[in-house]
Structure formats: C-alpha cells, structure tokens
Amino acid sequence: MGGAARNARKSRQQAAAARSVAQARGSGSDRNKIIAVVVAVVVIAALVIGGVLWINSSKNATQDNAIPAGTPTALGPGVVEKRDGVVVSVGKPGAPKTIDLYADFLCPYCAKLQQDYGPRMEQAINSGQLTVRYHMVILLNKNSDPPGYSLDSANAALAAADEQKFTAFHDALFKNQPQEGGRGYDKAQLIKLGQDLGITDPKFAQTVNAGTYDQQLQTAFQQIQSDPKLQQDFGNGQIGFGTPTVAVNGKAIPASGDWLTKVLNG
C-alpha cells in the first residue's frame, strides 16, 4: 500500500473515530437532558403534593383538637349577661352607652375587630360605661368545610349565654378562629369548650346538639340582611350588609379609627 493510500485510510479512520466521539457525546447530552427533565418533574410533583398536603393540613387544623379555653376575661361586679332571643346583652344596668355588634364566628374581620377593640369594650362594660348587644350572624355558614360552622357556633354561644358564660365562650372562639373555607369546630368540640369554661349543666350539651336556636338565628339573619339601617357602602357601588357591623341607635357606623372612643364620649 502506497503512502497516499495509507494517508487516505488514516484520514477515514480518524473521521470515523471523530463521528463515534460526537455520537457518544450527543447520546450523553440527550441522557443528561432526559435526566434533568425527570428530576424537574419529580421536584414539581413533590412541591405540588407537599402543597396539597399543607393546604389539607391547614384546612383540617381543627380536627381532633380541643378549643383552648385560655384565661377568660373576668366580668366586673354587677355585669349581667342576658340572652334575649338570639341577642346577648352584656353590661351593667343603666350603662349610658349601648352598641349593637353583628359578627360571624368564622369572619376574619370580626376576629380582627375583637382583637383590636374587644379588651377595651370589655373594660368599658366592667366600668359601667357600655352595654354591648351581641348579634351572632350566620353570613358565612356555607364557607366552612363541611358547611354549618357559623350556625353551630352561634347556637352554642347562645347556649353558653344561658349558663352565664357567653363572654368567655365568645372570646375563645374568636381567639382560636378556624380558617375560612376550612373545617370548623364540631358540636363535640364546642361542648368541650363550654365544659372547660366551667359549664356543668347537661342542658348546655343538649342545646348544642339539638341546634335549639338554629331556626331563630336563621330568621334573625334574614331580617338583619334586609334592614336598610344596617347597610354599608363597601365602595365601587357595593352597598349591603357585611360583618362586622357596629350600630348605634340601630344604625350602622364606620368601625374604623377610634370609633369606640367617639361612641363612649358622644
């Protein structure tokens, strides 16, 4: 074989070797791409599953958990808790100021109002300055999973009022409020809270389980929704009833800023 032929053959061998290397590299690159895609899919799946589990855990955070009773606010001497139908009045006889407070135990804005103004309202109640008429509203009754927590908690609060434990029961429910859209507290948990607050009369559990005040609460809610004096302007032309609503002399007032001081000094 001549030199030219050997050179040609060598060139062909080198070219073939180069193609083999390129193919191997390409094959390795493809494998790396596939591995990267698989890893990405696994990571995304893990994140999705983790997110679903977290959401479900958050929504079901009340499952099998007792409602903490905490340290109930002590009502001062002479303060009377009185249920009148589905309204609970808390105050000293002859208090010069009265407000009506409409709230839903599932409403986060109601919980915020209780957090910001509840202690001051209760201080004014204890000092004899204020009577608060609490209206348990079932506006968000369909917004728990399963539906019905707003009604169950409202009925239980009225049952607690019959045992002179309304304020403590009311405060505990707002302090440990379930997530809107999630699981509320069931009747057994509501009964346990009442018992932890010192309720011993078996009638309390019977009232909670029977939903004794359910129909009255539903009727009252229909009347509240249609009361023009309780309508508020929510902006963008939206006018209607919402929670929380604070009313003085039957008419809704803006519950923002230092509204409580204005009421007490008005």
N, C-alpha and C positions, 0 to 999 in steps of 0.2 A: 504493500500500500504506500502510495507516494505521500510526500509531506502535505500537499494540498488536500488530499483525501482525508488524511489524519486530522488536519485542522478543521475540515468541514464536519467530520464526525464529532470532534471535540466540542465544536460550537453547538451541534444539535443536542449533545448530552447536557451541556451547560444550560441550554434553553429549557430542556425538559425538566432539569432539576429546579430551575427557577420557577417554572409553572407549578411544580409539585409544592414548593415552599409557599407560593402565593395561594394555591388552593387550600393548603393546610392552615395558613393564616386566616383566609376567608372563612374557612369552616370554624376556626376558633372564635373569630369575631361574631359569627352567627350564633354560636353556642353562648357566647357572653351576652349577646343581645337577648336571647331567649331566657337565660338565667336572670338577667336584670328585670325583664318583663314579669317573670314568675314571682320574683322577690317583691316587685312593686304591687302585684295583685294580692299577694299574701299579706303585705303590710296594710293595704287598703281594706282588705277583708277583716283584718284584726281590728283596725280602727272602727269600722262600721259595727262589728259585733260588740266591741268594747263600748261604743257609743250607745247602742241599743240596750246593752246590759245596764249601763249607767242611768239611762233615761228610765228604764223599767224600775231600777232600784230606787231612783229618786221619786218616781210616781207612787211607788208602794212603800214609801218610807214609814208610813203609819202602821204597816202590817205587824200585828202581834206586839206592838209597843204600847205600854201604858202612857196615858197623857200625864205629864208631870204636874202635880198639884202646886209645886212651888211654895212660896210663903205668901199666903193670901193677904191682901190689904185689909187691915183692921178697920172696921167701921166704927166711927166715934159713938159715944153715948148719945142715945136719942135718935140715931139714924134708923129709919124704917124702910125695909124692903117690902113692897106691896105689889102683888100681881093683880091687875085689873083687866080681865080678858087675856089678851096676848100682849099687853103692855106692862112693863115693870117699872114702877116709880121707886127711886132711891133718894132719900133726903130726909131732912128734919121737918116736922110740921111747921108751917109758917115761913119757910125759906122764901126770901124776897124774889129770887130769880128762878125761872124754870126753862129748861130747854128740852126739846124732843130730839132724840138721836136715833136715826134709822141706819141700821147696819146689818150686814150679812157676815156670818162667821167664816165664810170662805173668801170674802173680798179682801185682797191685799191692801187696798187703800184704806179700808176700815181698820185693818190691823195697824197701819201706819198712823192713823189718827189716834187710835188707842195708845200707841207707843208715845206719841208726841204730847197728847193732851190728857190722856187718862189719869195719870197721877195728879195733875192739877185739878181736874174735875172732881176727883175723889177727895182731895184736900178741901175744896170749896164745899163739897157735900158735908164733910165732917165738921167744918166750921159753921155750918148752918146758913151759908150764903146761897146754896144752889140745890135744886132738885132736878135730877135727870130722869126723864121718861124714856126708857129704852124700848125701841121697837125692833124686834127680830124680823129681818126681811129675808125672803127666800128667793131673791133675784137670781142667784147663781145655782139654783137647785139642780140644774141639768149639767153643771160644769164640773162635777166630780165624777170619778170613775170607780164604782158604779154611781149613777146619779142618785141624789137624795140626801146628801150630807147637809146641805143648808137647812132642810126641813127637819132632819133628825136632831141636829144640834140646837135649832131654835126651840123645838119641843122639849128637849132635855133641859135647856136653860130655864124655861118656864116651870118645869118640874122642880128644878133647883130653887127657884124663887119661892115655891110653896114651902120649902124647907128652910127659908131664910139664908140661902147660900148662893144667891144669884150673882153677887159681885165677884166672889171668889171663882165661881164657875165660869162666868163671862170672861174674866181676866185670863184664866188659864187657857181657855180655848183660843183667845187671840194671841197669847204669848207663844203657843205651840201650834200655830195655824198650819193646816195641811196645804200642800201645793195645789193651786187651782188647776184643774184638769187631771189631777191625780186622785189617789184613794183618800177618802175622808176617814174619820173615825167611825167605827160601827157602834151599834147601840150598847154592846157589852163594854166597850171602852169608855163610852160616855157614862155608863152606870158606875164603872170602876172609879172614874174621876170623882163623881159625886160621893162615893163611899170614902175615898181618900181625903175628901174635904170635910168629912165628919157626918155625912148623911146616913142615918141608920134606919129610918122608916122604910119598910118594904114597899110602901106606896110609890116611892120615887122610881124604883126599877119598873114597877108595873106601868107607871105613866109613860116612861121612856119606851118600853117595849110595845105598848099599845098605840103609841102615837096619839095620845089623848087630845092634844091641842092641834093636830095637823090640819084639820078642816078649818078651824078658826084662823090659823095662820095663813092658809091659802085664801080665805075670804078677805082677810085684812090686807093681804098683798094686792089683791085686785083693786081694793078701794084706794090704797096708797098710790098705786100707779096712775090712777085716773084723777087724783087730787091736783087741780091746777096750781094750788098754793105751794106744792112740793116740786113743781117743775123747775129745772135749772137749765141755763144756757151753757152748753159744753163747747161752743164755738163752731164755726163752719155751718151755721144754721141749724145745728143739732140741739133740740130742746126736748127735755124729757126728765124722767125720774132716774136717779142713779144713787149708788151707795159709795161713801157715806153721805147722808144728808143731815144737816143740823137745822132745826127750825125753832124760831122764837115766835110766840103767839100764833102758832100754826103755819107760819110762812118760812120757807127755806131762806137761809142766809149763807153767804160765802164762808166756808170753813177753811179759811186761809189766813196767814199772818197771825196777828194777835187777837183773833176773833173772840176768844174766851174772856180776855180782859175787858173788851168792849161790852160784852154781854153783862159781866158782873158789875161794871161801872156805869152801865147805861140806865 
